[in-house]
Amino acid sequence: MLIHRLSPSAAEVIQVPADASLRIDQSALESLLQTHASHRLVLGTFNAGSNVTGLREDVPGVTRLLHHYKGLVAWDAAAAAPHVASKSVARRVRCNRRANG
């Protein structure tokens, strides 16, 4: 269910500007988070990287920033996942090796 389609007033969508390196401007993001700190729910959704430009976002840094302001964050890693090592994937591989002898 897409709540923003059912009730346009249920959510406010705010675009975070890019910095000079075309990544998420974390200073601007922090300013937006401070401005909207009183909101009941803050949810950030971002692309982890681009398979076109090769740019990767600072996933840990942006995530820490959202969490600091009690926000939730969702990352779309579809374009970046084939090009970066995933700690969770590496953990699963180690666990499977242990379980299978």
C-alpha positions in Angstrom: 0.0 0.0 0.0 1.3 3.4 -0.9 0.1 5.8 1.8 1.1 8.9 -0.2 -1.3 7.8 -3.0 -4.2 7.3 -0.6 -3.7 10.5 1.3 -1.4 13.1 -0.2 -1.4 15.1 3.0 -0.1 12.0 5.0 3.5 12.6 4.0 5.8 15.4 2.9 8.5 14.5 0.4 11.7 16.6 0.6 14.5 16.2 -1.8 18.0 16.4 -0.2 20.4 18.3 -2.4 23.7 16.9 -3.7 27.1 18.2 -2.6 29.9 19.2 -5.0 30.9 15.6 -5.5 27.2 14.7 -6.4 26.7 12.7 -3.3 24.1 13.4 -0.5 24.9 16.7 1.1 25.1 15.6 4.7 25.2 19.2 6.0 21.9 20.0 4.1 20.5 16.7 5.3 21.3 17.5 8.9 19.7 20.9 8.6 16.5 19.3 7.2 16.5 16.8 10.0 16.8 19.6 12.6 14.0 21.5 10.9 11.7 18.5 10.9 12.7 17.0 14.2 9.2 17.5 15.7 7.6 15.3 13.1 6.2 12.1 14.3 8.1 10.0 11.7 11.1 10.9 9.6 12.0 8.3 6.9 15.0 8.8 4.5 15.1 6.7 1.3 18.3 6.8 -0.8 20.2 5.0 -3.5 23.4 3.4 -2.1 25.2 4.0 -5.4 25.0 4.3 -9.2 26.0 1.7 -11.7 26.1 4.5 -14.3 28.3 7.0 -12.6 30.1 4.7 -10.2 29.4 7.0 -7.3 28.7 5.4 -3.9 27.0 7.1 -1.0 28.4 7.2 2.5 25.8 4.6 3.7 27.1 4.4 7.3 27.5 8.2 7.7 24.0 9.0 6.4 22.5 6.1 8.4 24.1 7.4 11.6 22.8 10.9 10.9 19.2 9.7 10.4 19.4 7.5 13.5 20.8 10.4 15.5 17.6 12.4 14.8 15.4 9.3 15.5 14.8 8.8 11.8 14.5 5.6 9.8 16.5 5.0 6.7 15.9 2.6 3.7 18.6 2.0 1.1 18.1 0.9 -2.5 21.2 -1.1 -3.2 20.1 -2.7 -6.4 22.5 -0.8 -8.6 25.4 -0.8 -6.1 25.2 -4.3 -4.7 27.0 -6.1 -7.5 29.9 -3.7 -7.3 30.5 -3.5 -3.5 31.2 -6.1 -0.8 28.4 -6.7 1.6 29.2 -7.4 5.2 25.9 -9.2 5.6 26.6 -11.4 2.6 30.1 -12.2 4.0 28.6 -13.1 7.4 26.1 -15.5 5.8 28.9 -17.2 3.8 30.9 -17.7 7.0 27.9 -19.0 8.9 27.0 -21.4 6.0 30.6 -22.7 5.9 30.5 -23.4 9.6 27.1 -25.2 9.4 28.2 -27.3 6.5 31.5 -28.4 8.1 
